[in-house]
Amino acid sequence: CFNSISSKVKLIRSDNGTEIIQHLCERLVESKGIVHQRSIVGTPQQNGRVERKYMHLLETARALIQNAKLPKKFWGERIITATHIINALPSSVLNWEVPYKILTGKEPDYGRTRVFGCLCYVHVKKGVVDKFDPKANRCVFLGYPLG
């Protein structure tokens, strides 16, 4: 999604994974004027910055699931939530600036921060027959909505 922030993507660096080099994606990247740099297959050292960020993301996601005691099948939700958390925290690489603020110009809303895997309740809008029917369903917090 190239238009989710008001910044222009100028460069994408990949390891030649099939998810990036598929013909349709390649045409989209070219049509937007984005440079696609590729590293040589099997040489992650050529992509060191990305590999370090990938490990940071995986370690954060691993910590989330260990704390929440949820099954591994929620790995996608863990990764998205880990990304949300990392983007909302100051980074030493950015002189202790917050990535979210740099990208959007706005402060992140820390008041909505929740613990991954905690108990939460979802309001029931329909089906309430009388005052003794439940007005919320018991759920588990699995992350933040996109956007």
Salt bridges, closest charged atoms under 4 A:
GLU26 OE1 - HIS36 ND1 3.17
GLU26 OE2 - ARG38 NH2 2.88
GLU107 OE2 - LYS101 NZ 2.82
